[in-house]
Amino acid sequence: MCEMSLCEICGEYLSISYCPICGRLGCSDCLIQLTPVVRVCRDCLNKYGRDKVLELLGLKSRVSRPYTRVKLIR
């Protein structure tokens, strides 16, 4: 496995994306889904808070409520 594809936060799992605030690669455990298309690392989320992160990304005016997952009933 290529070390460059590992999560830069925990170093244990493969990265799936990067944090648009700090630029670090992160795995699904270390990146928090803010919107259907935006994930940020938990360090940046804890440091700046959800509202400030959305503002820094230019999404403050477009997102009115937190992204939630919906379980489909079959």
C-alpha distance (Angstrom), angle and dihedral (degrees) to the residues before:
residue distance angle dihedral
M1 . . .
C2 3.78 . .
E3 3.80 113.0 .
M4 3.80 89.9 -144.1
S5 3.80 90.3 65.5
L6 3.81 94.2 54.9
C7 3.78 122.0 103.7
E8 3.80 108.5 -91.0
I9 3.80 91.1 -150.8
C10 3.82 103.7 53.4
G11 3.81 99.8 8.5
E12 3.81 91.9 -145.8
Y13 3.80 108.2 91.7
L14 3.79 137.6 42.4
S15 3.76 114.3 -89.2
I16 3.79 118.8 -113.3
S17 3.79 99.8 -175.5
Y18 3.78 143.1 -20.6
C19 3.78 134.5 -101.9
P20 3.82 108.5 -105.8
I21 3.83 90.1 -150.3
C22 3.83 102.8 52.6
G23 3.82 99.2 12.4
R24 3.80 96.5 -128.9
L25 3.80 120.1 144.1
G26 3.79 113.0 -116.5
C27 3.78 142.0 -172.7
S28 3.80 126.6 -130.4
D29 3.82 90.4 -92.6
C30 3.81 95.5 51.9
L31 3.81 99.7 41.2
I32 3.80 119.4 72.3
Q33 3.81 119.1 -146.1
L34 3.82 107.4 -127.6
T35 3.79 98.8 168.8
P36 3.80 131.9 2.1
V37 3.83 88.8 -85.8
V38 3.82 106.2 24.7
R39 3.81 126.4 79.5
V40 3.80 124.3 175.3
C41 3.78 130.4 -176.2
R42 3.76 117.3 -99.2
D43 3.82 90.4 -121.3
C44 3.82 92.0 61.6
L45 3.79 91.4 41.5
N46 3.82 90.5 52.7
K47 3.81 93.0 42.9
Y48 3.82 98.4 48.3
G49 3.81 105.4 17.6
R50 3.79 127.6 -127.3
D51 3.80 97.4 -79.2
K52 3.81 94.3 49.4
V53 3.83 92.2 46.7
L54 3.81 90.8 52.2
E55 3.79 89.3 47.4
L56 3.83 92.2 49.8
L57 3.81 89.3 51.5
G58 3.80 92.7 47.9
L59 3.80 92.5 -115.4
K60 3.80 100.7 109.5
S61 3.78 95.9 102.1
R62 3.82 94.6 43.9
V63 3.79 100.4 49.7
S64 3.77 116.0 66.7
R65 3.81 101.5 168.9
P66 3.80 138.4 19.1
Y67 3.76 118.9 -83.1
T68 3.79 111.3 -105.8
R69 3.75 130.5 -173.1
V70 3.76 117.4 -121.4
K71 3.78 120.7 -148.0
L72 3.79 111.6 -140.1
I73 3.78 116.7 -137.8
R74 3.76 114.5 -141.6
